[in-house]
Amino acid sequence: MTADIITTFPKVKLMQNEPLSNYTNTKTGGKADFLAFPVSLAEVQELVIYANKQGLPVTVIGNASNLIVKDGGIRGLVMILTSMNHVEVKDNEILAESGASLIEVTKVAQRASLTGLEFAAGIPGSVGGAVFMNAGAYGGEISMVADSVTVLTPQATLKTIQRDELDFGYRHSRVQDEGDIVITATFKLQSGNATEIQAKMDDLNARRAAKQPLDLPSCGSVFKRPTGYFAGKLIHDAGLQGYQFGGAQVSTKHAGFIVNVDHATASDYLAVIQHVQGTVLTQAGVQLETEVRIIGEDPV
């Protein structure tokens, strides 16, 4: 593999052998062969076409908030779309590019007196990642407000998918299944009172700050909610709060989180996850499934 991609796209911010730990919320992760920060749909499309011709795998990692990149890194081309972050309001709709901060979109909605996105006021992901994962909190999720999504297919063609075709489920959307890259999302909201919307956002953010370890690097909520249970309670009841392997620790503030307390590696995170899953299965008979997306290569 050569660095021809860098000379082919002189206007795109492109790096070779870049540690992804510089970009993930956990501060862990190996190197990307090539890391690109496109600023437009045209650049994303051209990069995908080039990668397809060269046989380079393409990975998009959004804001890298609910993500663990293994210590062996990611082969091929990795794209971070946070430079594509335009947000605009039209009547009761918000059109947001995939790299826009979901938190920023909730602020735009509040200023426009549009209600429906308050649940997302503290979710640290990007719009694209939120659609990809059907992100949710406090009884709300993206499926409730997403009206349509424009994506780039793995073949670099553009298409728009309507809400009823997005196959939303718990932390799932059709985008995951087809390998599409979210370019923009349209959220349909309702008219509301800006003061009341802000009050609800403030309340949810206060609740989040009181319960979650926001002062330490983490990948957010690690496990999906098992039917009939709460993952955090199962982990707490298994006596695992504070369990540590390497620099990764089950948070002493909220057992559903794993935090980086001392220069953790992705392998440390994965070891903690495996130990938690095994212990909870043994003690409670419940198989915890990861909500966090785990990608990349194992270290050599």
C-alpha positions in Angstrom: 0.0 0.0 0.0 1.4 3.4 -1.0 0.7 6.9 0.0 -0.6 7.8 -3.5 -3.9 8.7 -1.9 -2.3 11.7 -0.2 -0.8 13.1 -3.4 -4.1 12.3 -5.3 -6.1 14.5 -2.9 -3.8 17.4 -2.1 -6.7 19.6 -0.9 -8.1 17.0 1.6 -6.6 16.8 5.1 -5.1 13.3 5.0 -2.7 11.6 7.4 -0.9 8.3 7.2 -0.4 5.9 10.2 -2.3 8.2 12.4 -3.2 7.0 16.0 -6.9 6.9 16.4 -6.5 7.3 20.1 -6.2 11.0 19.3 -9.8 11.1 18.2 -11.8 8.5 20.2 -13.6 9.4 23.4 -11.8 6.6 25.3 -8.4 8.0 24.2 -7.5 4.5 23.0 -7.1 2.8 19.6 -4.4 1.8 17.1 -3.4 3.6 13.9 -5.4 4.2 10.8 -3.5 3.4 7.6 -4.9 6.6 6.2 -7.2 9.1 8.0 -9.1 11.7 6.0 -11.2 14.7 7.1 -13.4 15.5 4.0 -15.3 18.8 4.1 -18.0 18.1 1.5 -20.1 15.4 -0.2 -17.9 15.7 -3.3 -14.8 14.9 -1.3 -16.4 11.9 0.4 -17.6 10.6 -2.9 -14.2 11.0 -4.6 -12.4 9.3 -1.7 -14.8 6.3 -1.8 -14.5 6.0 -5.6 -10.7 6.1 -5.3 -10.7 3.6 -2.4 -12.9 1.2 -4.3 -10.5 1.3 -7.3 -7.5 0.7 -5.1 -9.2 -2.1 -3.0 -9.0 0.0 0.2 -11.6 -0.8 2.8 -13.5 2.4 4.0 -14.5 3.0 7.6 -16.4 6.0 8.9 -16.1 6.7 12.6 -18.2 9.8 13.2 -17.4 11.5 16.5 -15.9 8.2 17.9 -17.9 8.5 21.1 -19.7 5.1 21.3 -16.7 3.3 19.8 -13.7 1.1 20.7 -11.0 0.9 18.1 -8.8 -2.2 18.7 -5.1 -1.6 19.3 -4.1 -3.1 16.0 -5.8 -0.1 14.3 -7.8 0.0 11.1 -6.6 -1.0 7.6 -7.4 1.1 4.6 -9.1 4.5 4.7 -10.8 5.9 7.7 -12.9 9.0 7.4 -14.0 11.4 10.1 -16.8 13.7 8.9 -16.8 16.3 11.7 -15.9 19.1 9.3 -19.2 18.5 7.5 -21.3 20.1 10.2 -23.8 22.5 8.7 -27.2 22.7 10.4 -30.2 24.7 9.1 -33.8 25.1 10.1 -36.7 25.1 7.7 -40.2 25.5 9.2 -40.5 22.5 11.6 -37.6 20.6 10.2 -33.8 20.6 10.9 -31.4 19.5 8.1 -28.1 18.5 9.6 -24.9 17.2 8.0 -23.6 14.0 9.4 -20.6 15.5 11.1 -22.6 18.0 13.1 -22.6 17.5 16.9 -25.9 16.1 18.0 -25.7 18.3 21.1 -25.3 21.4 18.8 -28.4 20.3 16.8 -30.4 20.2 20.0 -29.3 23.8 20.7 -30.3 24.9 17.2 -33.7 23.2 17.8 -34.2 25.0 21.1 -33.3 28.4 19.6 -35.9 27.8 16.9 -38.5 26.8 19.5 -38.7 23.2 18.1 -39.4 20.4 20.5 -38.7 16.7 20.2 -34.9 16.5 20.4 -34.5 17.4 24.1 -33.6 13.7 24.9 -30.4 14.1 22.9 -29.2 17.3 24.7 -26.3 15.4 26.3 -25.5 12.6 23.8 -21.9 13.3 22.7 -22.1 11.8 19.2 -22.4 13.1 15.7 -25.6 13.2 13.6 -24.3 10.4 11.4 -23.4 8.2 14.3 -26.7 8.9 16.0 -28.6 7.8 12.9 -26.3 4.7 12.5 -26.9 3.6 16.1 -30.5 5.0 16.5 -29.0 6.8 19.6 -31.4 7.4 22.5 -31.7 8.5 26.1 -34.3 9.3 28.7 -37.2 7.6 26.7 -36.4 9.2 23.4 -34.5 8.0 20.3 -33.5 9.2 16.9 -36.2 7.0 15.2 -38.9 9.3 16.8 -37.6 12.4 15.0 -35.7 11.3 11.9 -37.8 12.0 8.8 -35.3 11.1 6.1 -31.6 10.4 5.6 -29.4 10.9 2.6 -26.6 8.4 2.3 -23.7 7.5 0.1 -23.7 3.8 -0.8 -20.5 1.7 -0.8 -20.7 2.1 -4.6 -20.5 5.9 -4.1 -24.0 6.6 -5.3 -26.3 9.0 -3.4 -29.7 8.0 -2.2 -32.3 9.3 0.2 -34.0 6.8 2.6 -37.4 7.7 4.2 -38.2 7.1 7.8 -40.3 4.0 7.2 -37.4 2.4 5.2 -34.7 3.0 7.8 -35.5 -0.2 9.8 -34.9 1.5 13.1 -34.6 -0.8 16.1 -32.9 -0.7 19.5 -29.5 0.8 18.7 -29.9 -0.3 15.1 -30.7 1.2 11.7 -30.6 0.0 8.1 -27.5 2.0 7.6 -25.5 -0.5 9.7 -26.6 -3.4 7.5 -25.8 -1.8 4.1 -22.6 -0.1 4.9 -23.9 3.3 3.8 -22.3 6.6 4.8 -24.8 9.1 6.3 -24.4 12.5 4.6 -27.4 14.4 5.9 -30.4 13.8 8.1 -33.7 15.6 8.3 -35.4 15.8 11.7 -39.1 16.6 11.9 -40.0 18.4 15.1 -42.9 20.2 16.7 -43.4 23.9 17.6 -42.8 24.5 21.2 -41.8 27.0 23.8 -38.0 27.8 23.8 -37.9 28.4 27.6 -39.7 25.1 28.4 -37.4 23.3 25.9 -34.3 24.7 27.5 -35.6 23.8 31.0 -36.1 20.2 29.9 -32.6 20.0 28.4 -31.1 21.5 31.5 -32.9 18.9 33.7 -31.8 16.0 31.6 -28.2 17.3 31.5 -28.2 17.7 35.3 -29.5 14.2 35.7 -26.8 12.9 33.3 -24.0 14.8 35.2 -25.2 13.5 38.6 -25.2 9.8 37.5 -22.6 9.5 34.8 -18.7 9.7 34.9 -18.5 12.7 32.5 -15.1 13.7 34.0 -13.3 10.7 32.6 -12.7 9.3 29.1 -15.3 6.6 28.3 -17.2 5.1 25.3 -20.6 6.0 26.9 -23.0 3.2 27.8 -21.2 0.0 27.1 -24.0 -2.6 27.1 -27.4 -2.8 25.6 -30.3 -2.9 28.0 -31.3 -6.6 28.5 -35.0 -7.3 28.3 -36.4 -7.0 31.8 -33.1 -5.7 33.4 -30.8 -2.8 33.6 -27.2 -3.5 32.6 -25.8 -1.1 35.2 -27.7 -2.8 38.1 -26.7 -6.3 37.0 -23.0 -5.2 36.9 -23.4 -3.4 40.3 -25.1 -6.5 41.9 -22.3 -8.7 40.6 -19.9 -6.7 42.7 -18.0 -5.4 39.7 -18.2 -1.7 40.3 -14.6 -0.5 40.5 -13.2 -3.7 38.8 -10.1 -2.7 36.9 -7.9 -4.3 34.3 -4.9 -2.2 33.2 -6.1 1.3 32.9 -9.7 0.6 32.2 -12.2 0.5 35.1 -15.9 -0.2 35.6 -17.0 3.3 36.8 -17.5 3.7 40.5 -20.2 6.3 39.6 -22.2 4.3 37.1 -21.6 0.6 36.6 -22.8 0.8 33.0 -19.7 2.8 32.0 -16.1 1.8 31.6 -13.7 4.6 32.1 -10.0 5.2 31.2 -8.4 5.9 34.6 -4.7 5.3 33.8 -3.6 5.3 30.2 -5.8 2.4 29.2 -5.5 0.5 25.9 -8.4 -0.8 23.9 -7.3 -4.3 24.9 -7.8 -3.2 28.6 -11.3 -2.1 27.7 -12.1 -5.4 25.9 -10.7 -7.4 28.9 -13.0 -5.5 31.3 -16.0 -6.1 28.9 -15.2 -9.8 28.7 -14.9 -10.1 32.5 -18.1 -8.2 33.1 -20.0 -10.4 30.6 -18.7 -13.6 32.0 -19.4 -12.7 35.6 -22.9 -11.4 35.0 -23.7 -14.5 33.0 -22.5 -16.7 35.8 -24.2 -14.8 38.6 -27.4 -13.6 37.0 -27.8 -15.9 33.9 -28.0 -12.8 31.7 -25.9 -12.4 28.5 -24.9 -8.8 28.2 -24.5 -7.6 24.6 -22.3 -4.7 23.8 -23.9 -1.4 22.6 -20.5 0.1 22.0 -19.3 -0.5 18.4 -16.0 -2.5 18.4 -13.9 -2.3 15.2 -10.4 -2.7 13.9 -7.6 -5.3 14.1 -6.2 -7.1 17.1 -2.7 -6.1 18.0 0.1 -8.3 16.5 
